[in-house]
Amino acid sequence: MAHLNRAWMIYNLEDMAEQIDIAISRLQEDELFDNERLEVHFGDLYHHLNTAWNGRYRRGNYQETQTDSEFFKDRQMPEDFDEYLTADRTQG
């Protein structure tokens, strides 16, 4: 199995965690925080989650070497995610 790019994953997951905290806070405190604004936050959440997952085996400082086409490809919902979502949770 390939080596995980932990720094890349941590970078994206930390950004995602920050966006989750902001969304929760706004939902709790800001009556003007509507669906449109929530969609922006969720778009950012999915961006970081998908980018962390899809780029997990990239080498080196991926943020500096990532091409535009890799950036847009990595933002997409992972094609292999369904197998993890439907896996039998009683195993392992």
DRENDO-968544 format. One record per atom (N, C-alpha, C, O, CB): residue in one letter; atom name; z, x, y. Coordinates in nm, 3 decimals. Glycine has a CB too. Layout:
% DRENDO-968544
<pt A,CA,<Z,X,Y>>
...
This chain:
% DRENDO-968544
<pt M,N,<0.000,0.085,-0.119>>
<pt M,CA,<0.000,0.000,0.000>>
<pt M,C,<0.000,0.088,0.124>>
<pt M,O,<0.062,0.195,0.125>>
<pt M,CB,<0.122,-0.096,0.000>>
<pt A,N,<-0.069,0.045,0.227>>
<pt A,CA,<-0.080,0.120,0.353>>
<pt A,C,<0.055,0.124,0.425>>
<pt A,O,<0.142,0.040,0.403>>
<pt A,CB,<-0.187,0.057,0.444>>
<pt H,N,<0.068,0.223,0.509>>
<pt H,CA,<0.190,0.243,0.588>>
<pt H,C,<0.192,0.146,0.707>>
<pt H,O,<0.094,0.135,0.780>>
<pt H,CB,<0.200,0.391,0.637>>
<pt L,N,<0.304,0.078,0.726>>
<pt L,CA,<0.319,-0.015,0.839>>
<pt L,C,<0.328,0.060,0.971>>
<pt L,O,<0.395,0.163,0.980>>
<pt L,CB,<0.443,-0.104,0.819>>
<pt N,N,<0.262,0.009,1.072>>
<pt N,CA,<0.275,0.061,1.207>>
<pt N,C,<0.393,-0.012,1.271>>
<pt N,O,<0.376,-0.111,1.343>>
<pt N,CB,<0.141,0.043,1.291>>
<pt R,N,<0.510,0.037,1.242>>
<pt R,CA,<0.634,-0.029,1.286>>
<pt R,C,<0.645,-0.038,1.438>>
<pt R,O,<0.691,-0.140,1.490>>
<pt R,CB,<0.754,0.044,1.231>>
<pt A,N,<0.604,0.067,1.508>>
<pt A,CA,<0.613,0.065,1.655>>
<pt A,C,<0.528,-0.048,1.713>>
<pt A,O,<0.570,-0.116,1.806>>
<pt A,CB,<0.568,0.201,1.713>>
<pt W,N,<0.408,-0.067,1.657>>
<pt W,CA,<0.319,-0.174,1.703>>
<pt W,C,<0.380,-0.310,1.677>>
<pt W,O,<0.376,-0.399,1.762>>
<pt W,CB,<0.182,-0.163,1.634>>
<pt M,N,<0.437,-0.326,1.559>>
<pt M,CA,<0.498,-0.455,1.524>>
<pt M,C,<0.619,-0.482,1.612>>
<pt M,O,<0.636,-0.594,1.661>>
<pt M,CB,<0.539,-0.456,1.375>>
<pt I,N,<0.704,-0.382,1.632>>
<pt I,CA,<0.823,-0.399,1.714>>
<pt I,C,<0.785,-0.434,1.857>>
<pt I,O,<0.845,-0.523,1.918>>
<pt I,CB,<0.909,-0.272,1.712>>
<pt Y,N,<0.685,-0.364,1.912>>
<pt Y,CA,<0.639,-0.392,2.048>>
<pt Y,C,<0.601,-0.540,2.062>>
<pt Y,O,<0.645,-0.607,2.156>>
<pt Y,CB,<0.519,-0.302,2.084>>
<pt N,N,<0.521,-0.590,1.971>>
<pt N,CA,<0.475,-0.729,1.979>>
<pt N,C,<0.586,-0.829,1.949>>
<pt N,O,<0.594,-0.933,2.014>>
<pt N,CB,<0.361,-0.752,1.883>>
<pt L,N,<0.670,-0.800,1.853>>
<pt L,CA,<0.779,-0.893,1.819>>
<pt L,C,<0.884,-0.899,1.929>>
<pt L,O,<0.942,-1.005,1.953>>
<pt L,CB,<0.844,-0.853,1.686>>
<pt E,N,<0.910,-0.787,1.997>>
<pt E,CA,<1.003,-0.790,2.110>>
<pt E,C,<0.946,-0.873,2.225>>
<pt E,O,<1.019,-0.950,2.287>>
<pt E,CB,<1.034,-0.647,2.158>>
<pt D,N,<0.817,-0.857,2.253>>
<pt D,CA,<0.755,-0.940,2.357>>
<pt D,C,<0.761,-1.088,2.318>>
<pt D,O,<0.787,-1.174,2.402>>
<pt D,CB,<0.609,-0.898,2.381>>
<pt M,N,<0.738,-1.116,2.191>>
<pt M,CA,<0.743,-1.253,2.143>>
<pt M,C,<0.885,-1.310,2.158>>
<pt M,O,<0.902,-1.424,2.201>>
<pt M,CB,<0.697,-1.260,1.996>>
<pt A,N,<0.985,-1.231,2.123>>
<pt A,CA,<1.124,-1.275,2.135>>
<pt A,C,<1.159,-1.306,2.280>>
<pt A,O,<1.230,-1.402,2.309>>
<pt A,CB,<1.221,-1.168,2.079>>
<pt E,N,<1.109,-1.224,2.371>>
<pt E,CA,<1.133,-1.247,2.514>>
<pt E,C,<1.071,-1.380,2.557>>
<pt E,O,<1.133,-1.456,2.631>>
<pt E,CB,<1.077,-1.131,2.598>>
<pt Q,N,<0.950,-1.407,2.512>>
<pt Q,CA,<0.883,-1.533,2.547>>
<pt Q,C,<0.954,-1.654,2.486>>
<pt Q,O,<0.959,-1.760,2.548>>
<pt Q,CB,<0.737,-1.530,2.500>>
<pt I,N,<1.009,-1.638,2.367>>
<pt I,CA,<1.085,-1.747,2.305>>
<pt I,C,<1.209,-1.777,2.390>>
<pt I,O,<1.238,-1.894,2.418>>
<pt I,CB,<1.127,-1.709,2.160>>
<pt D,N,<1.280,-1.672,2.432>>
<pt D,CA,<1.399,-1.691,2.515>>
<pt D,C,<1.364,-1.761,2.647>>
<pt D,O,<1.437,-1.849,2.692>>
<pt D,CB,<1.466,-1.557,2.544>>
<pt I,N,<1.253,-1.721,2.707>>
<pt I,CA,<1.210,-1.783,2.833>>
<pt I,C,<1.176,-1.930,2.811>>
<pt I,O,<1.217,-2.015,2.890>>
<pt I,CB,<1.088,-1.708,2.892>>
<pt A,N,<1.102,-1.960,2.705>>
<pt A,CA,<1.064,-2.099,2.677>>
<pt A,C,<1.187,-2.186,2.653>>
<pt A,O,<1.194,-2.297,2.704>>
<pt A,CB,<0.971,-2.106,2.556>>
<pt I,N,<1.282,-2.136,2.577>>
<pt I,CA,<1.404,-2.212,2.550>>
<pt I,C,<1.479,-2.238,2.680>>
<pt I,O,<1.522,-2.351,2.707>>
<pt I,CB,<1.496,-2.137,2.450>>
<pt S,N,<1.494,-2.135,2.760>>
<pt S,CA,<1.565,-2.149,2.887>>
<pt S,C,<1.497,-2.250,2.978>>
<pt S,O,<1.564,-2.335,3.037>>
<pt S,CB,<1.574,-2.014,2.957>>
<pt R,N,<1.366,-2.242,2.989>>
<pt R,CA,<1.293,-2.335,3.076>>
<pt R,C,<1.302,-2.478,3.024>>
<pt R,O,<1.317,-2.572,3.103>>
<pt R,CB,<1.146,-2.293,3.087>>
<pt L,N,<1.292,-2.495,2.894>>
<pt L,CA,<1.304,-2.629,2.837>>
<pt L,C,<1.442,-2.689,2.864>>
<pt L,O,<1.455,-2.809,2.885>>
<pt L,CB,<1.278,-2.626,2.686>>
<pt Q,N,<1.544,-2.605,2.863>>
<pt Q,CA,<1.680,-2.652,2.887>>
<pt Q,C,<1.709,-2.679,3.033>>
<pt Q,O,<1.785,-2.771,3.066>>
<pt Q,CB,<1.778,-2.552,2.834>>
<pt E,N,<1.649,-2.600,3.123>>
<pt E,CA,<1.692,-2.602,3.262>>
<pt E,C,<1.590,-2.653,3.363>>
<pt E,O,<1.627,-2.688,3.475>>
<pt E,CB,<1.730,-2.467,3.300>>
<pt D,N,<1.462,-2.657,3.327>>
<pt D,CA,<1.358,-2.687,3.425>>
<pt D,C,<1.287,-2.817,3.389>>
<pt D,O,<1.207,-2.821,3.295>>
<pt D,CB,<1.257,-2.572,3.434>>
<pt E,N,<1.317,-2.923,3.464>>
<pt E,CA,<1.254,-3.053,3.439>>
<pt E,C,<1.103,-3.050,3.463>>
<pt E,O,<1.031,-3.135,3.411>>
<pt E,CB,<1.318,-3.160,3.528>>
<pt L,N,<1.055,-2.954,3.541>>
<pt L,CA,<0.912,-2.942,3.570>>
<pt L,C,<0.838,-2.861,3.465>>
<pt L,O,<0.716,-2.846,3.472>>
<pt L,CB,<0.893,-2.879,3.707>>
<pt F,N,<0.910,-2.808,3.368>>
<pt F,CA,<0.847,-2.732,3.260>>
<pt F,C,<0.783,-2.832,3.165>>
<pt F,O,<0.850,-2.890,3.079>>
<pt F,CB,<0.952,-2.639,3.185>>
<pt D,N,<0.653,-2.849,3.182>>
<pt D,CA,<0.582,-2.954,3.110>>
<pt D,C,<0.498,-2.896,2.996>>
<pt D,O,<0.504,-2.777,2.966>>
<pt D,CB,<0.493,-3.032,3.207>>
<pt N,N,<0.422,-2.983,2.934>>
<pt N,CA,<0.340,-2.944,2.819>>
<pt N,C,<0.242,-2.833,2.855>>
<pt N,O,<0.221,-2.741,2.776>>
<pt N,CB,<0.264,-3.065,2.766>>
<pt E,N,<0.182,-2.841,2.973>>
<pt E,CA,<0.085,-2.739,3.015>>
<pt E,C,<0.149,-2.600,3.019>>
<pt E,O,<0.090,-2.503,2.972>>
<pt E,CB,<0.027,-2.774,3.153>>
<pt R,N,<0.267,-2.592,3.074>>
<pt R,CA,<0.338,-2.463,3.082>>
<pt R,C,<0.385,-2.419,2.944>>
<pt R,O,<0.385,-2.300,2.913>>
<pt R,CB,<0.457,-2.473,3.179>>
<pt L,N,<0.424,-2.514,2.863>>
<pt L,CA,<0.466,-2.481,2.727>>
<pt L,C,<0.349,-2.425,2.646>>
<pt L,O,<0.366,-2.333,2.567>>
<pt L,CB,<0.525,-2.606,2.656>>
<pt E,N,<0.230,-2.481,2.667>>
<pt E,CA,<0.112,-2.430,2.598>>
<pt E,C,<0.086,-2.284,2.632>>
<pt E,O,<0.046,-2.206,2.545>>
<pt E,CB,<-0.011,-2.515,2.634>>
<pt V,N,<0.107,-2.246,2.756>>
<pt V,CA,<0.089,-2.106,2.797>>
<pt V,C,<0.186,-2.017,2.721>>
<pt V,O,<0.147,-1.912,2.670>>
<pt V,CB,<0.109,-2.090,2.949>>
<pt H,N,<0.312,-2.058,2.711>>
<pt H,CA,<0.412,-1.979,2.639>>
<pt H,C,<0.378,-1.970,2.490>>
<pt H,O,<0.388,-1.864,2.430>>
<pt H,CB,<0.552,-2.039,2.658>>
<pt F,N,<0.339,-2.081,2.432>>
<pt F,CA,<0.305,-2.080,2.289>>
<pt F,C,<0.181,-1.996,2.263>>
<pt F,O,<0.170,-1.931,2.159>>
<pt F,CB,<0.285,-2.223,2.238>>
<pt G,N,<0.086,-1.998,2.356>>
<pt G,CA,<-0.031,-1.911,2.342>>
<pt G,C,<0.010,-1.765,2.337>>
<pt G,O,<-0.043,-1.687,2.258>>
<pt G,CB,<-0.128,-1.934,2.457>>
<pt D,N,<0.105,-1.728,2.423>>
<pt D,CA,<0.154,-1.590,2.424>>
<pt D,C,<0.231,-1.559,2.296>>
<pt D,O,<0.219,-1.449,2.242>>
<pt D,CB,<0.243,-1.566,2.547>>
<pt L,N,<0.309,-1.656,2.249>>
<pt L,CA,<0.384,-1.635,2.123>>
<pt L,C,<0.289,-1.609,2.007>>
<pt L,O,<0.307,-1.514,1.931>>
<pt L,CB,<0.473,-1.757,2.092>>
<pt Y,N,<0.188,-1.694,1.994>>
<pt Y,CA,<0.092,-1.676,1.886>>
<pt Y,C,<0.014,-1.546,1.902>>
<pt Y,O,<-0.016,-1.478,1.804>>
<pt Y,CB,<-0.005,-1.794,1.880>>
<pt H,N,<-0.018,-1.511,2.026>>
<pt H,CA,<-0.088,-1.384,2.050>>
<pt H,C,<-0.007,-1.268,1.993>>
<pt H,O,<-0.061,-1.186,1.918>>
<pt H,CB,<-0.112,-1.363,2.201>>
<pt H,N,<0.121,-1.260,2.027>>
<pt H,CA,<0.204,-1.148,1.981>>
<pt H,C,<0.230,-1.152,1.831>>
<pt H,O,<0.229,-1.048,1.765>>
<pt H,CB,<0.336,-1.147,2.056>>
<pt L,N,<0.253,-1.271,1.777>>
<pt L,CA,<0.276,-1.283,1.634>>
<pt L,C,<0.150,-1.243,1.556>>
<pt L,O,<0.158,-1.164,1.462>>
<pt L,CB,<0.317,-1.427,1.598>>
<pt N,N,<0.037,-1.297,1.595>>
<pt N,CA,<-0.089,-1.266,1.526>>
<pt N,C,<-0.126,-1.119,1.541>>
<pt N,O,<-0.172,-1.056,1.446>>
<pt N,CB,<-0.201,-1.354,1.579>>
<pt T,N,<-0.107,-1.065,1.662>>
<pt T,CA,<-0.142,-0.925,1.686>>
<pt T,C,<-0.051,-0.832,1.607>>
<pt T,O,<-0.097,-0.731,1.555>>
<pt T,CB,<-0.133,-0.893,1.835>>
<pt A,N,<0.076,-0.865,1.597>>
<pt A,CA,<0.168,-0.783,1.517>>
<pt A,C,<0.125,-0.784,1.371>>
<pt A,O,<0.121,-0.680,1.306>>
<pt A,CB,<0.314,-0.834,1.531>>
<pt W,N,<0.094,-0.902,1.320>>
<pt W,CA,<0.058,-0.916,1.179>>
<pt W,C,<-0.078,-0.850,1.148>>
<pt W,O,<-0.089,-0.771,1.055>>
<pt W,CB,<0.053,-1.064,1.139>>
<pt N,N,<-0.177,-0.883,1.228>>
<pt N,CA,<-0.312,-0.833,1.202>>
<pt N,C,<-0.325,-0.683,1.226>>
<pt N,O,<-0.412,-0.618,1.167>>
<pt N,CB,<-0.411,-0.907,1.287>>
<pt G,N,<-0.242,-0.627,1.313>>
<pt G,CA,<-0.248,-0.485,1.342>>
<pt G,C,<-0.143,-0.402,1.271>>
<pt G,O,<-0.123,-0.285,1.305>>
<pt G,CB,<-0.235,-0.464,1.488>>
<pt R,N,<-0.077,-0.461,1.174>>
<pt R,CA,<0.037,-0.394,1.111>>
<pt R,C,<0.002,-0.265,1.038>>
<pt R,O,<0.090,-0.181,1.018>>
<pt R,CB,<0.103,-0.487,1.015>>
<pt Y,N,<-0.122,-0.246,0.998>>
<pt Y,CA,<-0.161,-0.124,0.928>>
<pt Y,C,<-0.246,-0.030,1.014>>
<pt Y,O,<-0.297,0.070,0.964>>
<pt Y,CB,<-0.238,-0.160,0.803>>
<pt R,N,<-0.260,-0.061,1.141>>
<pt R,CA,<-0.337,0.027,1.230>>
<pt R,C,<-0.261,0.159,1.246>>
<pt R,O,<-0.139,0.163,1.236>>
<pt R,CB,<-0.361,-0.041,1.369>>
<pt R,N,<-0.335,0.263,1.270>>
<pt R,CA,<-0.274,0.396,1.282>>
<pt R,C,<-0.249,0.434,1.428>>
<pt R,O,<-0.319,0.389,1.519>>
<pt R,CB,<-0.363,0.501,1.216>>
<pt G,N,<-0.149,0.518,1.447>>
<pt G,CA,<-0.122,0.579,1.576>>
<pt G,C,<-0.076,0.482,1.683>>
<pt G,O,<-0.025,0.374,1.653>>
<pt G,CB,<-0.242,0.648,1.623>>
<pt N,N,<-0.094,0.523,1.808>>
<pt N,CA,<-0.057,0.441,1.922>>
<pt N,C,<-0.168,0.340,1.946>>
<pt N,O,<-0.257,0.361,2.029>>
<pt N,CB,<-0.031,0.528,2.050>>
<pt Y,N,<-0.163,0.235,1.872>>
<pt Y,CA,<-0.272,0.138,1.867>>
<pt Y,C,<-0.297,0.071,2.001>>
<pt Y,O,<-0.410,0.032,2.030>>
<pt Y,CB,<-0.243,0.033,1.764>>
<pt Q,N,<-0.195,0.057,2.081>>
<pt Q,CA,<-0.213,-0.010,2.211>>
<pt Q,C,<-0.310,0.068,2.299>>
<pt Q,O,<-0.384,0.009,2.377>>
<pt Q,CB,<-0.077,-0.026,2.283>>
<pt E,N,<-0.311,0.200,2.287>>
<pt E,CA,<-0.399,0.283,2.370>>
<pt E,C,<-0.538,0.297,2.311>>
<pt E,O,<-0.634,0.322,2.385>>
<pt E,CB,<-0.338,0.419,2.388>>
<pt T,N,<-0.552,0.282,2.179>>
<pt T,CA,<-0.682,0.306,2.115>>
<pt T,C,<-0.754,0.179,2.074>>
<pt T,O,<-0.869,0.185,2.031>>
<pt T,CB,<-0.663,0.393,1.994>>
<pt Q,N,<-0.691,0.066,2.087>>
<pt Q,CA,<-0.749,-0.062,2.045>>
<pt Q,C,<-0.873,-0.096,2.128>>
<pt Q,O,<-0.869,-0.092,2.251>>
<pt Q,CB,<-0.645,-0.174,2.058>>
<pt T,N,<-0.981,-0.128,2.060>>
<pt T,CA,<-1.103,-0.169,2.130>>
<pt T,C,<-1.093,-0.316,2.170>>
<pt T,O,<-1.005,-0.388,2.122>>
<pt T,CB,<-1.229,-0.145,2.041>>
<pt D,N,<-1.184,-0.359,2.257>>
<pt D,CA,<-1.186,-0.500,2.297>>
<pt D,C,<-1.210,-0.591,2.177>>
<pt D,O,<-1.146,-0.695,2.165>>
<pt D,CB,<-1.294,-0.524,2.404>>
<pt S,N,<-1.301,-0.552,2.089>>
<pt S,CA,<-1.330,-0.637,1.973>>
<pt S,C,<-1.210,-0.644,1.879>>
<pt S,O,<-1.183,-0.749,1.821>>
<pt S,CB,<-1.453,-0.585,1.896>>
<pt E,N,<-1.136,-0.533,1.863>>
<pt E,CA,<-1.014,-0.536,1.782>>
<pt E,C,<-0.908,-0.624,1.847>>
<pt E,O,<-0.838,-0.699,1.778>>
<pt E,CB,<-0.958,-0.394,1.762>>
<pt F,N,<-0.897,-0.617,1.979>>
<pt F,CA,<-0.801,-0.698,2.052>>
<pt F,C,<-0.826,-0.847,2.026>>
<pt F,O,<-0.733,-0.920,1.993>>
<pt F,CB,<-0.809,-0.669,2.203>>
<pt F,N,<-0.951,-0.890,2.039>>
<pt F,CA,<-0.982,-1.032,2.020>>
<pt F,C,<-0.972,-1.073,1.872>>
<pt F,O,<-0.931,-1.185,1.842>>
<pt F,CB,<-1.123,-1.063,2.073>>
<pt K,N,<-1.009,-0.985,1.782>>
<pt K,CA,<-0.995,-1.014,1.639>>
<pt K,C,<-0.848,-1.024,1.599>>
<pt K,O,<-0.809,-1.114,1.525>>
<pt K,CB,<-1.066,-0.906,1.555>>
<pt D,N,<-0.767,-0.932,1.649>>
<pt D,CA,<-0.625,-0.931,1.612>>
<pt D,C,<-0.548,-1.051,1.665>>
<pt D,O,<-0.444,-1.087,1.610>>
<pt D,CB,<-0.560,-0.805,1.663>>
<pt R,N,<-0.597,-1.113,1.770>>
<pt R,CA,<-0.529,-1.230,1.828>>
<pt R,C,<-0.548,-1.356,1.743>>
<pt R,O,<-0.474,-1.453,1.759>>
<pt R,CB,<-0.580,-1.255,1.968>>
<pt Q,N,<-0.646,-1.354,1.656>>
<pt Q,CA,<-0.679,-1.473,1.576>>
<pt Q,C,<-0.571,-1.500,1.470>>
<pt Q,O,<-0.501,-1.409,1.426>>
<pt Q,CB,<-0.816,-1.454,1.508>>
<pt M,N,<-0.559,-1.627,1.432>>
<pt M,CA,<-0.467,-1.663,1.325>>
<pt M,C,<-0.509,-1.587,1.199>>
<pt M,O,<-0.627,-1.590,1.162>>
<pt M,CB,<-0.466,-1.819,1.300>>
<pt P,N,<-0.416,-1.520,1.133>>
<pt P,CA,<-0.451,-1.441,1.014>>
<pt P,C,<-0.515,-1.527,0.905>>
<pt P,O,<-0.469,-1.637,0.876>>
<pt P,CB,<-0.327,-1.372,0.959>>
<pt E,N,<-0.621,-1.474,0.847>>
<pt E,CA,<-0.690,-1.545,0.740>>
<pt E,C,<-0.606,-1.552,0.614>>
<pt E,O,<-0.620,-1.646,0.535>>
<pt E,CB,<-0.824,-1.479,0.710>>
<pt D,N,<-0.518,-1.454,0.593>>
<pt D,CA,<-0.439,-1.450,0.470>>
<pt D,C,<-0.304,-1.520,0.484>>
<pt D,O,<-0.223,-1.514,0.391>>
<pt D,CB,<-0.418,-1.307,0.430>>
<pt F,N,<-0.280,-1.585,0.596>>
<pt F,CA,<-0.150,-1.646,0.620>>
<pt F,C,<-0.122,-1.764,0.529>>
<pt F,O,<-0.007,-1.787,0.491>>
<pt F,CB,<-0.139,-1.689,0.762>>
<pt D,N,<-0.224,-1.840,0.494>>
<pt D,CA,<-0.204,-1.958,0.410>>
<pt D,C,<-0.135,-1.924,0.279>>
<pt D,O,<-0.053,-2.002,0.230>>
<pt D,CB,<-0.335,-2.026,0.383>>
<pt E,N,<-0.168,-1.810,0.221>>
<pt E,CA,<-0.107,-1.774,0.093>>
<pt E,C,<0.043,-1.753,0.108>>
<pt E,O,<0.118,-1.777,0.013>>
<pt E,CB,<-0.172,-1.648,0.037>>
<pt Y,N,<0.088,-1.708,0.226>>
<pt Y,CA,<0.232,-1.688,0.248>>
<pt Y,C,<0.301,-1.820,0.280>>
<pt Y,O,<0.417,-1.839,0.244>>
<pt Y,CB,<0.254,-1.587,0.361>>
<pt L,N,<0.231,-1.909,0.347>>
<pt L,CA,<0.289,-2.038,0.382>>
<pt L,C,<0.304,-2.130,0.262>>
<pt L,O,<0.393,-2.214,0.258>>
<pt L,CB,<0.205,-2.106,0.488>>
<pt T,N,<0.215,-2.113,0.163>>
<pt T,CA,<0.218,-2.200,0.048>>
<pt T,C,<0.281,-2.135,-0.074>>
<pt T,O,<0.284,-2.196,-0.182>>
<pt T,CB,<0.079,-2.245,0.017>>
<pt A,N,<0.331,-2.012,-0.059>>
<pt A,CA,<0.390,-1.942,-0.173>>
<pt A,C,<0.513,-2.016,-0.223>>
<pt A,O,<0.584,-2.081,-0.147>>
<pt A,CB,<0.428,-1.798,-0.134>>
<pt D,N,<0.536,-2.006,-0.351>>
<pt D,CA,<0.653,-2.068,-0.413>>
<pt D,C,<0.779,-1.997,-0.362>>
<pt D,O,<0.800,-1.879,-0.390>>
<pt D,CB,<0.644,-2.061,-0.571>>
<pt R,N,<0.862,-2.067,-0.289>>
<pt R,CA,<0.980,-2.007,-0.227>>
<pt R,C,<1.092,-1.981,-0.327>>
<pt R,O,<1.193,-1.920,-0.291>>
<pt R,CB,<1.031,-2.097,-0.118>>
<pt T,N,<1.078,-2.024,-0.450>>
<pt T,CA,<1.181,-2.000,-0.550>>
<pt T,C,<1.169,-1.861,-0.610>>
<pt T,O,<1.261,-1.815,-0.677>>
<pt T,CB,<1.175,-2.104,-0.659>>
<pt Q,N,<1.058,-1.794,-0.587>>
<pt Q,CA,<1.039,-1.659,-0.638>>
<pt Q,C,<1.084,-1.558,-0.535>>
<pt Q,O,<1.069,-1.578,-0.414>>
<pt Q,CB,<0.892,-1.634,-0.677>>
<pt G,N,<1.141,-1.447,-0.585>>
<pt G,CA,<1.178,-1.333,-0.501>>
<pt G,C,<1.266,-1.369,-0.392>>
<pt G,O,<1.305,-1.284,-0.313>>
<pt G,CB,<1.061,-1.268,-0.446>>
